[in-house]
Amino acid sequence: MKSLAAALVLCACGGRVVDEGVAVDASVHDAKPDVVDASTFDTFAKPDVVAPQATTCADVLANGNTTSGDYEVVQNGKTLTVYCDMTIAGGGFTAFFSGVIGSAPLHFEDKNDNCPAPSADCLRHVPGWLPNTTIFAASCGDDAVVFEASLPTIAYFGAGLQKRWQPLANVTAGKGNPNLAYATQIWTGDTSNRGWIISNDDNEPSFTPHTFASAYDWNQTWNFCNGTPSTTAIVRLLYR
């Protein structure tokens, strides 16, 4: 057995310990760890809050967006760019038809959607999952009305099923100064007589000036925007 003196010899060697002839720097035993500034770590960092996926413009509004414009929503697994109107009756309205008064980019009677420009040139059939209590709106220029639609009217918007004139219920002003008397019925087509008209009576020509909006391209007699002749105003149909 080696003696302690043989096992460990201290010498004046700059603080080194000589163990069995091996020099070890004793200063490492007294070294203090580097001081880490804890303030450099954001221990309270939180991930970005992701807004819930929007299905309609009502969701877009609920997510804090209050400006009218194009937004992305997801419907039936597909991402769509839609025009959201945030000015009509508190906002959150999804446009499913946009066009120049008196013409249609496509008709609801057609099978396919066509929406190259959601705010000005668009037709999308309304999704089948919309409840029957859905609130609709129609805008022409700066004026808009809000209304409830009959089941045949909703079927026209969704599948192009024609049911001639249908009543509009609980019509109220959405924005601007609409003449509510010009928005009591909607034309939903008849055989080859396609296109929609929101007016206050049937198709008698004497009543055509009493028209709120239309996308009826068979003739020009319904080209009125809130009762004023027009061939340039943008008309829209929307739901919320």
C-alpha positions in Angstrom: 0.0 0.0 0.0 1.4 3.4 -1.0 1.8 6.0 1.7 -0.2 9.1 1.6 3.0 11.1 0.9 3.7 8.9 -2.1 0.1 9.2 -3.3 -0.2 12.9 -3.1 2.7 15.4 -3.3 2.1 19.1 -3.1 4.6 21.4 -4.6 5.0 25.0 -5.4 4.1 24.4 -9.0 1.7 27.3 -9.7 -1.2 25.6 -7.8 -0.9 22.3 -9.5 -1.5 19.0 -7.6 0.9 16.2 -8.6 -0.8 12.9 -8.3 1.4 10.0 -9.1 3.5 12.2 -11.3 0.5 13.6 -13.2 0.0 17.4 -12.9 -3.6 18.6 -12.5 -4.5 22.2 -12.6 -6.2 22.7 -9.2 -7.7 26.1 -10.3 -10.4 24.2 -12.2 -11.8 23.0 -8.9 -12.4 26.5 -7.7 -13.7 27.9 -11.0 -17.2 29.5 -10.7 -19.8 28.9 -13.5 -20.4 31.7 -15.9 -23.1 34.1 -14.8 -26.1 33.9 -17.2 -28.3 36.9 -17.6 -31.8 35.5 -17.1 -33.3 38.5 -18.7 -32.0 37.3 -22.1 -34.6 34.5 -21.9 -38.2 35.2 -22.7 -39.7 32.8 -20.2 -43.1 34.3 -20.7 -43.2 34.1 -24.5 -46.6 32.9 -25.9 -47.4 31.5 -29.3 -49.2 33.8 -31.7 -52.9 33.6 -31.3 -54.4 32.0 -34.4 -57.9 33.2 -35.3 -60.5 30.4 -35.8 -60.9 29.2 -39.4 -63.6 31.3 -41.1 -66.5 29.6 -43.0 -68.4 32.8 -43.8 -67.9 36.5 -43.5 -69.8 36.4 -40.2 -66.8 34.5 -38.9 -64.4 36.9 -40.6 -66.2 39.7 -38.7 -66.1 37.7 -35.4 -62.3 37.3 -35.9 -62.0 41.1 -35.7 -62.0 42.2 -39.4 -64.3 45.2 -39.8 -63.3 46.4 -43.3 -65.2 45.4 -46.4 -63.1 43.5 -49.0 -62.0 40.1 -50.2 -61.2 37.4 -47.6 -60.5 33.7 -47.6 -63.0 31.3 -46.1 -63.1 27.5 -46.1 -66.3 25.8 -47.2 -66.8 22.1 -47.8 -63.0 21.6 -47.6 -62.2 24.2 -50.2 -60.6 27.6 -49.7 -62.6 30.4 -51.4 -62.0 34.1 -51.8 -65.2 35.9 -51.0 -66.3 39.5 -50.8 -67.4 40.5 -47.3 -69.6 43.5 -46.7 -69.0 45.0 -43.3 -71.3 48.0 -43.8 -74.7 46.4 -44.2 -76.7 46.0 -40.9 -73.6 45.6 -38.7 -71.5 43.7 -41.3 -70.6 40.0 -41.7 -72.4 39.5 -45.0 -71.0 37.1 -47.6 -71.6 38.1 -51.2 -72.7 35.2 -53.4 -73.7 37.3 -56.4 -71.9 40.5 -57.7 -72.3 42.1 -61.1 -73.3 45.1 -63.0 -77.0 45.8 -62.9 -79.0 44.2 -65.7 -76.5 41.5 -66.5 -75.3 38.3 -65.0 -71.8 36.6 -65.1 -73.7 33.4 -64.8 -77.3 32.4 -63.8 -78.3 30.4 -60.7 -80.0 28.1 -63.2 -76.5 27.1 -64.4 -74.7 24.3 -62.7 -71.2 25.8 -62.2 -70.1 28.7 -60.1 -68.2 31.6 -61.7 -66.3 34.1 -59.6 -63.3 35.7 -61.2 -63.8 38.9 -59.1 -65.8 38.4 -55.8 -66.7 42.1 -55.4 -67.8 42.8 -59.0 -68.1 39.7 -61.1 -69.2 36.6 -59.2 -71.9 34.0 -58.8 -71.7 31.2 -56.3 -74.6 29.0 -55.4 -75.3 29.2 -51.7 -74.1 26.2 -49.7 -76.7 23.6 -48.7 -75.8 23.8 -45.0 -77.2 27.3 -44.7 -80.1 27.3 -42.2 -83.5 28.3 -43.4 -83.3 31.2 -41.0 -80.4 32.7 -42.9 -80.7 36.5 -43.3 -80.1 37.8 -46.8 -79.4 41.2 -48.2 -79.4 42.9 -51.6 -77.4 46.0 -52.4 -77.5 48.3 -55.3 -74.9 51.1 -55.3 -74.9 52.7 -51.9 -78.2 51.3 -50.8 -79.1 47.9 -49.3 -82.0 46.0 -48.0 -82.1 43.1 -45.6 -84.7 40.4 -45.8 -85.8 36.8 -45.1 -86.2 34.6 -48.1 -88.8 31.9 -48.8 -87.7 28.2 -49.1 -88.3 28.3 -52.9 -86.1 31.4 -53.1 -83.3 29.7 -51.1 -83.6 26.7 -53.5 -83.2 29.1 -56.4 -80.1 30.6 -54.9 -78.7 27.1 -54.1 -79.8 25.0 -57.1 -81.4 27.3 -59.6 -84.9 25.9 -59.1 -87.2 28.4 -60.8 -90.4 29.5 -58.9 -91.3 32.7 -60.6 -92.2 35.6 -58.1 -91.5 34.9 -54.4 -92.2 37.1 -51.5 -89.5 38.8 -49.3 -90.3 38.9 -45.6 -89.3 41.3 -42.9 -87.6 43.7 -45.3 -85.5 46.4 -43.5 -83.0 49.0 -44.5 -79.4 47.7 -44.5 -77.6 50.8 -45.4 -78.1 54.1 -47.3 -81.7 55.1 -48.1 -83.4 52.2 -49.8 -87.1 52.5 -50.8 -88.4 49.4 -49.0 -91.6 49.5 -51.1 -89.4 48.5 -54.1 -88.2 45.3 -52.4 -91.2 43.2 -51.6 -90.7 40.3 -54.1 -88.0 38.5 -56.1 -88.2 37.0 -59.5 -86.6 33.5 -59.5 -87.0 32.6 -63.1 -89.4 30.6 -65.3 -88.4 28.1 -68.0 -85.9 30.0 -70.2 -86.7 33.3 -68.5 -83.6 33.4 -66.3 -82.2 36.0 -64.0 -83.4 37.6 -60.8 -85.3 40.8 -60.1 -86.1 42.5 -56.7 -89.2 44.7 -57.2 -92.5 45.5 -55.7 -94.9 43.8 -58.0 -95.2 41.3 -60.9 -93.8 41.6 -64.4 -96.2 44.2 -65.7 -94.1 46.9 -67.5 -95.9 49.7 -65.8 -94.4 48.7 -62.5 -90.8 48.2 -63.6 -89.5 51.6 -62.3 -90.4 50.3 -58.9 -87.4 48.0 -58.9 -84.7 47.9 -56.3 -82.1 45.8 -58.2 -81.8 43.1 -60.9 -79.5 40.8 -62.8 -82.0 40.1 -65.5 -80.5 40.2 -69.0 -83.5 39.2 -71.1 -84.4 42.9 -71.6 -83.6 46.3 -70.2 -86.9 47.2 -68.6 -85.8 46.2 -65.1 -82.5 48.2 -65.0 -83.3 50.3 -62.0 -81.2 50.9 -58.9 -83.5 51.7 -55.9 -86.0 53.1 -58.5 -83.4 55.1 -60.5 -82.5 54.0 -64.0 -79.0 52.6 -64.2 -76.8 50.3 -66.3 -73.6 50.8 -64.3 -74.4 50.2 -60.6 -72.9 47.1 -58.9 -75.6 44.9 -57.5 -75.0 42.1 -54.9 -76.8 39.4 -53.2 -75.5 38.4 -49.8 -76.2 36.2 -46.8 -75.3 36.2 -43.1 
